[in-house]
């Protein structure tokens, strides 16, 4: 099947991108997306030819590199989130080998990591994005590393660098970075305020509910409402964290589950770089407003089967904001027994920022 469709793979992916863009109502955003995605794809294909790599694979990675943003409107972690979003889509086409799929996903994943050198396709996408950025707006400011990459890319494409003027950044901190860091000292309190407000709206877990659509928007899968049906407590926590400035990709790289599931939160909290999991009473720990509580066999016989956000600790009672209260498919603010079916608490450090410095290994088998 792969060999039969191989010559049409770029066309199939282009059609997929166009279909995705047609689901948005912002015409100007559609035009920007087409210009950006198709431009990066074209430059990636040219660079691949110049570097004696597969231009088809490079073109496809370029077409999908910012898929998550144009699908959801969410700008954070374009690499990890786009790679995770397009993985099941590409697998479902059955026109890529596992090796090809891994190459495409890695190229998308590492697109922002310009301080390190990865494989040939990862470097092609990084350079293609920068060249497209310059072509789209030559007045943009670029860092020293980006300028060096641009110069090499222009030389490869036969463009005399003396004809190219690139403006260098005078300030290393960008507007986006300042936005992410804004108010980090109050993030847990902000998290509690947001969770209390959202849960208090009694959001119903149905696609017709605007609040529920906001909670689900981070996962652009076509069947996401069915997947999360009566099972969206962790997605609620993720949404509240994102709104509070605790910015995380939809899946921690190389882990089996997305942060739409309780187990993924538990795994993330126990990573060496986080170590955010606490037990009530251990070394004087007491749950506070803004902590995340993980329940153990509260609603089923399964481990860590529920999650919520602590609003207050009053003696033996916890005031908790939850999505999907008791698996009844609506959000709520109510009291839980502090001594009943609690696995532990996640207390996110105010200074925490996601940073992955490992080797990304795409999950291609499920």
C-alpha positions as CSV (number, residue, x, y, z in Angstrom):
1,X,0.0,0.0,0.0
2,X,2.8,2.4,0.8
3,X,4.4,2.0,-2.6
4,X,1.1,2.5,-4.5
5,X,0.4,5.9,-2.8
6,X,3.9,7.2,-2.4
7,X,3.9,9.6,-5.3
8,X,0.7,11.3,-4.1
9,X,1.7,11.7,-0.4
10,X,2.5,15.4,-0.5
11,X,-0.8,16.0,-2.3
12,X,-2.7,14.1,0.3
13,X,-1.1,16.0,3.2
14,X,-1.7,19.3,1.4
15,X,-5.4,18.3,1.1
16,X,-5.4,17.5,4.8
17,X,-4.0,20.9,5.7
18,X,-6.5,22.7,3.4
19,X,-9.4,20.7,5.0
20,X,-8.1,21.7,8.5
21,X,-8.0,25.4,7.5
22,X,-11.5,25.3,6.1
23,X,-12.8,24.5,9.6
24,X,-11.7,27.9,10.8
25,X,-13.8,31.0,10.2
26,X,-10.9,33.5,10.2
27,X,-10.2,34.2,6.5
28,X,-7.0,36.2,7.2
29,X,-5.7,33.5,9.5
30,X,-6.3,31.0,6.7
31,X,-4.3,33.1,4.3
32,X,-1.5,33.4,6.8
33,X,-1.5,29.7,7.5
34,X,-1.3,28.8,3.8
35,X,1.5,31.2,3.2
36,X,3.4,30.0,6.2
37,X,2.9,26.2,5.9
38,X,3.3,26.0,2.2
39,X,6.3,28.4,2.3
40,X,8.1,26.3,4.9
41,X,7.3,23.2,3.0
42,X,8.7,24.6,-0.2
43,X,11.9,25.8,1.4
44,X,12.3,22.5,3.3
45,X,12.0,20.6,0.0
46,X,14.6,22.8,-1.7
47,X,17.0,22.5,1.3
48,X,16.5,18.7,1.2
49,X,17.4,18.5,-2.4
50,X,20.5,20.6,-1.8
51,X,21.5,18.4,1.2
52,X,20.7,15.2,-0.7
53,X,17.8,14.2,1.5
54,X,14.3,13.1,0.6
55,X,12.5,16.2,-0.5
56,X,9.1,14.6,-0.2
57,X,9.5,13.8,3.5
58,X,10.9,17.3,4.2
59,X,8.0,18.9,2.3
60,X,5.5,16.9,4.4
61,X,7.1,17.9,7.7
62,X,7.1,21.5,6.6
63,X,3.4,21.3,5.7
64,X,2.6,20.0,9.2
65,X,5.1,21.8,11.4
66,X,2.6,24.4,12.8
67,X,-0.5,22.2,12.5
68,X,-1.4,22.5,16.2
69,X,-1.5,26.3,16.2
70,X,-3.6,26.6,13.0
71,X,-6.0,23.9,14.3
72,X,-6.5,25.3,17.8
73,X,-5.2,28.9,17.8
74,X,-2.9,28.0,20.7
75,X,0.7,29.1,20.2
76,X,2.5,27.2,23.0
77,X,4.9,24.4,22.2
78,X,4.4,24.2,18.4
79,X,6.9,21.4,18.1
80,X,5.7,18.9,20.7
81,X,2.0,19.7,20.3
82,X,2.0,19.6,16.5
83,X,4.0,16.3,16.5
84,X,1.6,14.7,18.9
85,X,-1.4,16.0,17.0
86,X,-0.4,14.9,13.6
87,X,0.9,11.5,14.7
88,X,-2.4,9.6,14.7
89,X,-3.5,11.4,11.5
90,X,-0.4,10.3,9.6
91,X,-0.6,6.8,11.0
92,X,-4.2,6.5,9.9
93,X,-3.3,7.2,6.3
94,X,-1.2,4.0,6.2
95,X,1.2,5.5,3.6
96,X,4.3,6.0,5.7
97,X,6.7,3.4,7.2
98,X,7.4,3.7,10.9
99,X,10.9,5.0,10.0
100,X,9.4,7.8,7.8
101,X,6.8,8.6,10.4
102,X,9.5,8.9,13.1
103,X,11.6,11.3,10.8
104,X,8.6,13.5,10.2
105,X,7.5,13.7,13.8
106,X,11.1,14.4,15.1
107,X,11.5,17.1,12.5
108,X,8.3,18.8,13.7
109,X,9.1,18.2,17.4
110,X,12.6,19.9,17.4
111,X,11.7,22.9,15.2
112,X,12.3,25.5,18.0
113,X,15.5,23.9,19.4
114,X,18.0,26.0,17.4
115,X,20.7,25.7,20.0
116,X,21.4,22.0,19.3
117,X,22.1,20.1,16.1
118,X,19.9,17.1,15.5
119,X,19.4,14.9,12.4
120,X,19.3,16.2,8.8
121,X,15.6,16.6,8.6
122,X,15.3,18.3,11.9
123,X,17.9,20.8,10.8
124,X,16.1,21.3,7.4
125,X,12.8,22.2,9.1
126,X,14.5,24.6,11.6
127,X,16.3,26.4,8.7
128,X,13.2,26.4,6.4
129,X,11.1,28.0,9.2
130,X,13.7,30.8,9.6
131,X,13.9,31.5,5.9
132,X,10.2,31.6,5.6
133,X,10.0,34.0,8.6
134,X,12.5,36.3,6.9
135,X,10.7,36.1,3.5
136,X,7.4,36.8,5.2
137,X,8.7,39.8,7.2
138,X,12.3,40.9,6.7
139,X,11.8,43.5,9.5
140,X,11.6,40.8,12.2
141,X,14.4,40.6,14.7
142,X,16.6,37.5,14.7
143,X,19.1,36.2,17.3
144,X,22.7,35.6,16.5
145,X,22.1,31.9,16.2
146,X,19.2,32.5,13.9
147,X,21.2,34.9,11.7
148,X,24.0,32.3,11.4
149,X,21.4,29.7,10.3
150,X,19.8,32.1,7.8
151,X,23.2,33.0,6.2
152,X,24.1,29.3,5.7
153,X,20.6,28.6,4.3
154,X,20.8,31.5,1.9
155,X,24.2,30.4,0.7
156,X,22.9,26.8,0.1
157,X,20.0,28.2,-2.0
158,X,22.4,30.3,-4.0
159,X,21.3,33.7,-2.5
160,X,24.3,36.1,-2.0
161,X,24.2,37.0,1.7
162,X,25.5,40.5,1.0
163,X,22.1,41.2,-0.5
164,X,20.2,40.2,2.7
165,X,19.8,42.5,5.6
166,X,18.8,40.9,8.8
167,X,18.1,42.8,12.0
168,X,19.6,41.4,15.2
169,X,17.8,41.2,18.5
170,X,19.2,43.7,21.0
171,X,17.2,42.2,23.9
172,X,17.2,38.4,24.4
173,X,13.8,38.4,26.1
174,X,10.9,38.3,23.7
175,X,7.4,39.4,24.2
176,X,6.2,35.8,24.3
177,X,8.7,34.9,27.0
178,X,7.7,37.8,29.2
179,X,4.0,36.8,28.8
180,X,4.7,33.3,29.9
181,X,6.7,34.5,33.0
182,X,4.1,37.1,33.9
183,X,2.8,36.6,37.5
184,X,4.6,33.3,38.1
185,X,4.8,34.1,41.9
186,X,1.0,33.9,42.0
187,X,0.4,31.1,39.6
188,X,-1.0,28.6,42.1
189,X,-3.4,31.1,43.5
190,X,-4.3,32.2,40.0
191,X,-4.9,28.5,39.1
192,X,-7.3,28.1,42.0
193,X,-9.2,31.3,41.0
194,X,-9.6,30.1,37.5
195,X,-10.6,26.6,38.5
196,X,-13.2,27.9,40.9
197,X,-14.7,30.2,38.3
198,X,-14.8,27.5,35.5
199,X,-16.1,24.7,37.8
200,X,-18.7,27.0,39.2
201,X,-20.2,27.5,35.8
202,X,-21.4,23.9,35.9
203,X,-19.9,23.1,32.6
204,X,-21.6,20.2,30.9
205,X,-19.5,17.6,29.1
206,X,-21.3,17.9,25.8
207,X,-20.0,19.4,22.5
208,X,-22.9,22.0,22.6
209,X,-21.5,23.5,25.8
210,X,-19.0,26.3,25.0
211,X,-17.1,25.9,28.2
212,X,-16.6,22.2,27.5
213,X,-15.4,23.0,24.0
214,X,-12.8,25.4,25.5
215,X,-11.6,22.5,27.8
216,X,-11.3,20.1,24.8
217,X,-9.7,22.6,22.3
218,X,-6.2,21.6,23.2
219,X,-6.6,18.2,21.6
220,X,-7.6,18.6,18.0
221,X,-8.6,15.0,17.4
222,X,-11.8,14.6,15.5
223,X,-13.2,12.2,18.1
224,X,-12.0,14.1,21.2
225,X,-15.5,14.7,22.6
226,X,-16.2,11.0,22.5
227,X,-12.8,10.1,23.9
228,X,-13.3,12.5,26.9
229,X,-17.0,11.7,27.4
230,X,-17.6,11.4,31.2
231,X,-13.8,11.2,31.5
232,X,-12.6,14.9,31.4
233,X,-11.4,15.7,34.9
234,X,-7.7,15.8,33.9
235,X,-8.6,17.8,30.8
236,X,-10.2,20.3,33.1
237,X,-7.1,20.6,35.2
238,X,-4.9,21.0,32.1
239,X,-7.2,23.8,30.8
240,X,-7.1,25.6,34.1
241,X,-3.3,25.3,34.3
242,X,-2.9,26.8,30.8
243,X,-5.2,29.7,31.6
244,X,-3.2,30.3,34.8
245,X,0.2,30.5,32.9
246,X,1.4,27.0,33.8
247,X,2.2,26.2,30.2
248,X,2.6,22.5,29.3
249,X,2.6,20.5,26.1
250,X,-0.4,18.2,25.6
251,X,1.9,15.2,26.2
252,X,5.2,15.1,28.0
253,X,7.7,13.9,25.4
254,X,8.2,10.1,25.2
255,X,5.4,9.3,27.6
256,X,2.5,7.0,26.7
257,X,-0.4,9.3,27.8
258,X,-1.5,12.8,27.2
259,X,-2.2,15.2,30.1
260,X,-5.9,14.7,29.4
261,X,-5.5,11.6,31.6
262,X,-4.8,11.4,35.4
263,X,-2.0,9.0,35.0
264,X,-0.1,11.4,32.8
265,X,-0.3,14.1,35.5
266,X,1.0,11.6,38.1
267,X,3.9,10.6,35.8
268,X,4.8,14.2,35.1
269,X,4.7,15.2,38.8
270,X,7.3,12.5,39.6
271,X,9.8,13.3,37.0
272,X,13.3,14.2,38.3
273,X,13.0,17.7,36.9
274,X,9.6,18.3,38.7
275,X,9.4,16.2,41.8
276,X,6.1,17.9,42.6
277,X,4.2,14.9,44.2
278,X,3.5,15.2,48.0
279,X,1.8,13.1,50.6
280,X,-0.5,14.7,53.1
281,X,1.4,15.0,56.4
282,X,4.8,13.9,55.1
283,X,7.4,16.3,56.4
284,X,4.6,18.6,57.5
285,X,2.9,18.9,54.1
286,X,-0.6,20.2,54.2
287,X,-2.7,20.8,51.1
288,X,-3.2,24.5,50.1
289,X,-5.2,26.5,47.7
290,X,-3.9,25.9,44.2
291,X,-2.6,22.3,44.8
292,X,-3.8,19.6,42.5
293,X,-5.3,16.5,44.2
294,X,-5.1,13.0,42.8
295,X,-7.7,10.5,44.0
296,X,-7.1,6.8,44.3
297,X,-10.0,4.4,43.5
298,X,-12.5,7.1,44.4
299,X,-15.0,6.4,41.6
300,X,-13.8,3.0,40.3
301,X,-11.5,0.1,41.0
302,X,-8.8,1.8,39.0
303,X,-5.8,3.5,40.5
304,X,-5.6,7.3,40.3
305,X,-9.0,7.5,38.8
306,X,-9.9,11.2,39.5
307,X,-8.2,14.6,39.8
308,X,-9.2,18.1,40.9
309,X,-7.8,21.5,42.1
310,X,-7.8,22.3,45.8
311,X,-9.6,25.6,46.8
312,X,-9.3,25.3,50.5
313,X,-8.3,22.9,53.3
314,X,-10.6,23.1,56.3
315,X,-9.7,20.5,58.9
316,X,-10.7,17.1,57.4
317,X,-12.4,18.6,54.4
318,X,-11.1,19.8,51.1
319,X,-13.0,22.3,48.9
320,X,-12.2,21.1,45.4
321,X,-12.9,22.4,41.9
322,X,-13.5,19.5,39.5
323,X,-14.5,18.7,36.0
324,X,-16.7,15.7,35.5
325,X,-17.8,15.5,39.1
326,X,-18.3,11.8,40.2
327,X,-18.3,10.9,36.4
328,X,-21.6,12.7,36.1
329,X,-20.4,14.8,33.2
330,X,-20.6,18.3,34.8
331,X,-18.2,20.5,36.7
332,X,-18.7,21.5,40.3
333,X,-17.1,23.0,43.4
334,X,-17.8,20.9,46.5
335,X,-16.2,19.3,49.6
336,X,-14.3,16.0,49.7
337,X,-13.1,14.0,52.7
338,X,-9.4,14.8,53.2
339,X,-8.8,11.3,54.5
340,X,-10.7,9.3,51.8
341,X,-9.3,7.9,48.6
342,X,-6.5,10.4,48.1
343,X,-3.3,9.3,46.4
344,X,-1.4,12.6,46.8
345,X,-1.0,16.2,45.8
346,X,0.8,18.0,43.1
347,X,2.2,21.3,44.1
348,X,3.7,23.1,41.1
349,X,6.7,25.3,41.8
350,X,6.0,28.9,41.0
351,X,9.2,29.1,38.9
352,X,8.6,26.0,36.9
353,X,8.8,26.3,33.1
354,X,8.6,23.3,30.8
355,X,11.9,22.4,29.2
356,X,12.7,19.1,27.5
357,X,16.4,18.4,26.9
358,X,16.2,14.7,26.2
359,X,16.1,12.7,23.0
360,X,12.6,12.7,21.5
361,X,11.4,9.2,20.5
362,X,8.1,9.4,18.6
363,X,5.5,6.9,19.6
364,X,4.5,5.3,16.3
365,X,3.0,2.0,17.3
366,X,-0.3,3.1,18.9
